[in-house]
């Protein structure tokens, strides 16, 4: 399954949450509200989730294999880094 578009929506006022992402698959299916989070070991992508009655969270959409999770995370983080670099370049002008 090809990822055909990644859109990044930066969050400025949060120390850990850096951005939201929307990912389009093969130009026919969209998943919104992936989160780019700064953790202890660097950035990672959290899948969209909902809060359960017991207070825990359950992913509403997620990859079924570790291989595809890596592909998805790499593509989302690369787009985030590219956008961050572009924003820094604009701010420097």
Protein Blocks (a to p, Z undefined) as FASTA:
>chain_A
ZZfbdcddddfkbfklnbdcdddehhlaccehiacdddfkoccddddddddfkopacdfb
dcfbfklmmmmmmmmmmmmmmmmmmmmmmmmZZ
